[in-house]
Amino acid sequence: MARSLFGTDGIRGTANREPMTAETALAVGMAAGAQFLRGAHRHRVVIGKDTRLSGYLLEPALTAGFIAVGMDVVLLGPLPTPAVAMLTRSLRADLGVMISASHNPYEDNGIKLFGPDGFKLSDQAEAEIEARMARGGVADRAAPGVLGRASRLDDAVGRYIEFVKRTLPNQLTLDGLKVVIDCANGAAYRVAPTVLHELGAEVIEVGTNPDGFNINAGCGSTDLTLLFRSVQEHGAHLGIALDGDADRVVMCDEKSNPIDGDQIIALIASAWHRANLLKGGAVVGTVMSNLGLERFVESLGLSLVRTPVGDRYVVEEMRRRGCNLGGEQSGHVILGDVSTTGDGLIAALQAMAVMVSEGFKASALSRVFAPLPQVKRNIQVEHGDPLAAAAVRRAIADGEAELGARGRLIIRKSGTEPVVRIMAEGDDPALIGTIADAIERAVRDAARALAQ
């Protein structure tokens, strides 16, 4: 069963334009609610959101949809995506919803759905919801006497804070650490500084003044300029940058060297492997994971298993193989023993736990392994599929032939934004740059032709 509305991370688009309209949100609420009405109990859905202005548009529309099919709604307010996943399980809800476009600018928004187990829905489940939407929701409407009700969970923030704090090993504290936390003016603006402070750190917080428009704007995990500057100005031991919904993290050391998701995964993998805590004999990454990470993991006697891009595909493979560590270079890090989805704050705590327990500076985190050079390009594409053009296919084939066994090419359409992503990786930086340039030119030419 095919999907067209859902991408690699839920539904996403420009706010108040299809599919991110109140009408579509209402239909999603009705269809998803009806899909998860199972049994005679009172059914419940929890809804969280980030700090985008359009959350005020989508939240009541989704709420109305769920109520219309007889499902009670528990509103969480602004809270990270992993908090919604956790509370879905904790409250024994039938469904969880996060309203967020993650790292995208404020103009965009999205809808992510979680099942009662706290895991993101499968492709099949999303396709079934789309099929139900296509049929219309008339047959799913509840009788007047069994309509759902809405309420707000006032202690949602506190519940998540305590949950996150418990993931730091009991004997450890963050006493003596000066930490800059950049919350991207997003969903973690309250919880992240509080967690770090209550665990003992001296906290310098930035990106904690959301106004509905400034989420991910010049801050957060997609723009580290503010983090670097703040670490240097305050003489901090390290910096932590979350994205808009706090399901991903990028860090930096005391010298403002970046620490991406691959380095964080390598650090945790090596520490857990030494402590016999790593499960499944493998770490799960994606096709974008650096080849240097793969070589490092193999040096530990483990394997790196690659999946398509998208943290839910990583999670699915982790569950299939019995692994408890996986993630993406972009900063989605999944710690399967404590979380069902990427959790930027918990991942940062685990990295700091290794740092504190082994007594080294954050600069050791930034070079756990030597990464191979990667060149990345993002090309905006508004119409059609330029990757189908013969000239683009020829440029890719030429690049692959030139690289041979000396590197990799990954060219794909984004599942969250209207862009084509090019990644070239190899031992020769000049060669991969030249190849990426040629493919980019071909893609841009094809995109211009499609737009005419």
C-alpha positions in Angstrom: 0.0 0.0 0.0 1.6 3.3 -1.1 1.9 6.5 0.8 1.8 10.0 -0.7 1.0 12.3 2.3 3.5 10.9 4.8 7.3 11.2 4.2 10.3 9.9 6.1 9.2 11.7 9.3 5.5 12.2 9.2 3.7 14.8 7.2 5.5 18.1 6.6 5.0 21.3 4.6 4.4 25.0 4.7 2.0 26.1 7.3 -1.5 27.0 6.1 -0.7 25.5 2.7 -1.6 21.9 1.8 -1.0 19.5 3.4 -0.3 21.6 6.5 -3.8 23.1 6.8 -6.5 22.9 9.5 -8.6 20.9 7.1 -6.0 18.2 6.6 -5.1 18.2 10.3 -8.8 17.6 11.1 -8.8 14.7 8.6 -5.6 13.2 10.0 -7.1 13.4 13.5 -10.3 11.6 12.5 -8.5 9.0 10.4 -5.7 8.2 12.9 -8.1 8.3 15.8 -10.5 5.8 14.1 -7.6 3.6 13.1 -6.5 3.2 16.8 -10.0 2.7 18.3 -9.4 -0.8 19.5 -11.5 -2.3 22.4 -14.2 -0.9 24.7 -12.0 1.3 26.9 -11.9 5.1 26.8 -9.4 5.9 24.1 -6.8 8.6 24.6 -4.3 10.5 22.4 -1.6 12.8 23.7 -0.6 15.8 21.6 2.6 17.9 22.0 4.0 20.6 19.9 7.1 22.8 19.4 7.0 26.6 19.5 6.0 27.5 15.9 3.1 30.0 15.5 1.3 27.5 13.3 1.0 25.1 16.2 -2.0 27.2 17.3 -3.6 26.4 14.0 -2.9 22.7 13.8 -3.4 21.7 17.5 -7.1 22.5 17.8 -7.8 21.0 14.3 -6.2 17.7 15.3 -8.0 17.9 18.7 -11.4 18.3 16.9 -10.6 15.4 14.7 -9.8 13.0 17.5 -12.8 14.2 19.6 -15.1 13.7 16.6 -14.3 9.9 16.5 -14.6 9.5 20.2 -11.0 9.8 21.4 -10.1 11.8 24.5 -7.3 14.3 24.0 -4.5 15.1 26.5 -2.7 18.4 25.5 1.0 18.6 26.6 1.9 22.0 25.2 5.4 22.7 24.0 7.5 19.6 24.7 10.2 17.7 22.8 9.2 14.9 20.4 10.8 12.2 22.6 8.8 13.4 25.6 5.6 12.8 23.5 6.8 9.3 22.8 7.6 8.7 26.4 4.3 10.1 27.7 2.3 8.1 25.2 3.6 4.9 26.9 3.5 6.3 30.4 -0.1 7.5 30.2 -1.1 4.2 28.4 -2.5 6.3 25.5 -3.6 4.7 22.2 -1.8 7.3 20.1 0.7 10.1 20.4 1.1 13.2 18.1 3.9 15.7 17.8 3.2 18.9 15.9 6.6 19.9 14.6 8.8 20.4 11.5 11.9 19.5 13.5 14.9 21.5 12.1 12.9 23.4 9.4 12.2 27.1 9.6 9.1 28.5 11.4 7.2 28.7 8.1 6.9 24.9 8.0 5.2 22.5 10.3 4.5 18.8 10.5 2.6 16.0 12.2 4.4 12.9 13.6 2.4 10.0 14.9 3.4 7.4 17.6 1.7 4.2 18.4 0.7 3.0 21.9 4.2 1.5 22.3 5.8 4.9 21.8 7.4 4.0 18.4 6.7 5.9 15.2 4.2 4.3 13.0 5.3 1.9 10.3 4.9 2.7 6.6 2.0 0.3 6.4 0.1 2.0 9.3 0.6 5.5 7.7 -0.6 4.1 4.4 -3.7 2.8 6.1 -4.4 6.2 7.7 -4.0 7.8 4.3 -6.5 5.3 2.8 -9.0 6.0 5.5 -8.6 9.8 4.8 -9.3 9.2 1.1 -12.6 7.5 2.0 -13.7 10.5 4.0 -14.6 10.5 7.7 -18.4 10.4 7.7 -18.5 6.7 8.7 -16.0 7.2 11.6 -18.0 10.0 13.4 -18.9 9.1 16.9 -22.4 9.4 18.3 -23.1 12.6 20.3 -23.0 10.7 23.6 -19.5 9.2 23.0 -17.6 12.2 21.7 -14.1 12.6 23.2 -13.0 15.2 25.7 -9.9 17.4 25.9 -7.8 18.2 28.9 -4.3 19.5 29.6 -1.6 17.6 31.5 -0.2 20.3 33.8 2.9 18.3 35.0 4.0 17.1 31.5 7.2 19.1 31.7 8.1 17.8 35.2 7.4 14.2 34.2 9.8 14.4 31.3 12.5 16.2 33.3 12.5 13.5 35.9 12.6 10.8 33.2 15.6 12.3 31.5 17.5 12.9 34.8 17.2 9.2 35.6 19.1 8.2 32.5 22.3 9.5 33.9 24.1 6.8 35.9 23.3 7.1 39.6 26.9 7.7 40.8 27.5 10.5 38.3 26.7 14.2 38.5 27.6 17.1 36.2 29.2 19.1 39.1 32.0 21.3 37.9 31.0 21.4 34.3 30.1 24.6 32.6 27.8 23.9 29.7 26.2 26.0 27.0 22.8 24.7 25.9 21.3 26.0 22.7 17.6 25.0 22.5 17.0 26.5 19.0 14.1 28.5 20.5 12.2 25.3 20.2 10.4 22.6 22.2 13.2 22.0 24.8 13.5 25.6 25.9 12.2 24.9 29.4 13.3 21.3 30.0 16.9 21.1 28.8 18.4 23.9 30.9 16.5 22.6 33.9 17.8 19.1 33.5 21.4 20.2 33.2 21.1 22.6 36.2 19.5 20.0 38.4 22.2 17.5 37.6 24.8 19.9 38.8 26.1 21.8 35.8 26.7 25.5 35.5 24.3 26.3 32.6 24.6 29.0 30.0 21.4 28.9 28.1 20.8 30.4 24.6 18.0 29.9 22.1 15.5 29.8 25.0 13.3 32.7 24.1 10.8 31.5 21.5 8.4 34.0 19.9 6.7 31.7 17.3 9.0 32.9 14.5 12.6 32.3 15.7 12.7 28.5 16.0 16.0 27.2 14.4 16.8 30.8 13.2 20.5 31.4 13.5 20.7 28.8 16.4 20.3 25.2 17.2 21.8 22.1 15.7 21.6 23.3 12.1 23.5 26.6 12.7 26.2 26.3 15.3 27.5 29.8 15.1 25.8 30.9 18.3 26.9 27.8 20.2 30.5 28.3 19.1 30.5 31.9 20.1 28.8 31.3 23.5 31.3 28.5 24.4 34.2 30.8 23.7 32.7 33.9 25.5 31.9 31.9 28.7 34.9 29.6 28.7 32.6 26.6 28.8 33.7 23.0 28.9 31.4 22.0 26.1 28.3 23.1 24.1 25.1 21.3 23.3 22.8 22.3 20.4 19.3 20.8 20.0 17.0 21.2 17.0 13.5 22.6 17.1 11.8 19.5 18.5 14.9 18.2 20.4 15.1 14.8 18.9 18.6 15.5 17.5 21.7 16.9 19.0 25.1 18.2 17.9 27.8 19.2 20.4 31.0 21.1 20.4 34.1 20.9 22.6 35.8 23.6 24.6 37.6 24.8 21.5 34.3 24.9 19.5 35.2 21.9 17.4 31.9 20.3 16.3 30.9 16.9 17.5 28.3 15.4 15.2 26.0 12.4 15.6 28.5 9.9 14.2 31.1 11.0 16.8 28.6 10.8 19.6 27.5 7.3 18.5 31.2 6.2 18.3 31.9 7.5 21.8 28.9 5.7 23.4 29.5 2.5 21.4 33.1 2.2 22.6 32.2 2.9 26.3 29.2 0.6 26.2 31.3 -2.1 24.5 33.9 -2.0 27.2 31.3 -2.2 29.9 29.4 -5.1 28.1 26.3 -2.9 27.8 26.1 -2.8 24.0 23.6 -5.3 22.6 23.2 -7.0 19.3 26.9 -7.0 18.3 26.3 -4.0 16.1 25.5 -0.3 15.8 22.8 0.8 13.4 23.4 3.8 11.2 22.2 5.0 7.8 23.6 5.3 4.3 24.8 8.8 5.3 26.9 7.5 8.3 30.6 8.3 7.7 32.8 5.5 6.5 35.2 6.4 9.3 32.5 5.4 11.8 32.1 2.1 10.1 35.8 1.4 10.2 35.9 2.5 13.9 33.0 0.2 14.9 34.6 -2.7 13.0 37.8 -2.1 14.9 35.9 -2.9 18.1 34.8 -6.2 16.6 31.3 -5.0 15.9 29.5 -4.1 12.7 27.8 -1.0 11.4 24.4 -1.8 9.8 23.1 0.8 7.4 19.5 1.7 6.8 17.7 4.4 4.6 17.8 7.9 6.0 15.2 8.4 8.7 15.5 7.7 12.4 12.4 5.4 12.4 14.2 3.1 9.9 17.1 3.0 12.3 14.8 2.1 15.1 13.1 -0.6 13.1 16.4 -2.2 12.3 17.6 -1.9 16.0 14.4 -3.7 17.1 14.8 -6.4 14.5 18.4 -7.1 15.4 18.1 -6.6 19.2 20.5 -3.6 19.1 20.4 -0.8 21.7 22.4 1.9 19.9 21.9 3.6 16.6 21.4 6.9 14.9 22.2 9.4 12.2 25.1 11.7 11.5 22.7 14.6 11.8 22.3 14.0 15.5 19.4 11.6 15.9 20.8 9.2 18.5 18.6 6.3 19.6 19.4 4.7 22.9 17.1 1.7 22.8 17.2 0.8 26.5 15.6 4.1 27.5 13.9 5.7 24.5 11.9 4.7 21.4 13.0 7.6 19.2 15.9 10.0 18.9 16.4 12.1 22.1 19.0 14.8 21.8 19.1 15.6 25.5 19.5 12.0 26.7 22.2 11.4 24.0 24.1 14.4 25.2 23.9 13.2 28.8 25.3 9.8 27.8 28.2 11.5 26.1 28.8 13.6 29.1 28.6 10.6 31.4 31.5 9.0 29.5 33.4 12.3 29.7 32.9 12.7 33.4 33.5 9.0 34.3 36.7 8.8 32.3 38.0 12.2 33.2 38.8 13.7 29.9 38.0 17.0 28.1 35.3 17.4 25.6 37.9 17.7 22.8 38.4 14.0 23.1 34.7 13.6 22.0 35.3 15.5 18.7 37.8 13.0 17.3 36.8 9.6 18.5 37.5 8.5 15.0 39.0 10.2 11.9 36.1 10.9 9.5 36.5 10.6 5.8 36.0 13.8 3.9 32.4 14.4 2.8 30.9 17.0 0.5 27.2 17.7 0.8 25.0 19.8 -1.4 21.3 20.6 -1.1 19.5 21.8 -4.3 16.0 23.3 -4.0 13.5 21.6 -6.3 10.0 22.9 -6.5 8.7 20.8 -9.5 9.1 17.2 -10.6 12.0 14.8 -10.1 15.3 16.0 -11.6 16.9 12.6 -10.6 14.9 11.0 -13.4 16.7 13.1 -16.1 19.1 11.3 -18.3 21.8 13.9 -17.9 21.6 13.5 -14.1 21.7 9.7 -14.2 24.7 10.0 -16.6 26.5 12.4 -14.2 25.9 10.1 -11.3 27.2 7.0 -13.2 30.3 8.9 -14.3 31.0 10.0 -10.7 30.6 6.4 -9.4 32.9 5.1 -12.1 35.5 7.7 -11.3 35.3 7.1 -7.5 35.4 3.3 -7.8 36.3 1.7 -4.5 37.7 5.0 -3.2 34.4 6.4 -1.9 30.7 6.6 -2.0 27.9 8.7 -3.6 24.5 9.1 -2.1 22.0 11.2 -4.2 18.4 11.3 -3.0 15.3 13.4 -2.6 14.7 14.6 0.9 11.7 13.2 2.7 11.2 16.3 4.8 12.1 19.2 2.5 11.7 20.0 -1.3 15.4 19.5 -2.0 17.7 17.0 -3.6 20.6 16.0 -1.4 24.0 15.1 -2.8 26.7 13.5 -0.6 30.1 12.5 -1.9 32.5 10.7 0.4 36.1 9.5 -0.2 39.8 9.7 0.7 40.5 12.4 -1.9 38.8 15.7 -1.0 39.5 17.3 -4.4 38.1 14.3 -6.3 34.8 14.2 -4.3 34.4 17.9 -4.7 34.8 17.8 -8.4 32.3 14.9 -8.7 29.8 16.7 -6.4 30.1 19.8 -8.5 29.3 17.9 -11.7 26.3 16.2 -10.3 25.0 19.5 -8.8 25.2 21.2 -12.1 23.3 18.4 -13.8 20.6 18.5 -11.1 20.2 22.3 -11.2 19.9 22.2 -15.0 17.2 19.5 -14.8 15.4 21.4 -12.0 15.3 24.5 -14.1 14.0 22.6 -17.1 11.2 21.1 -15.0 10.3 24.5 -13.6 9.7 26.0 -17.1 
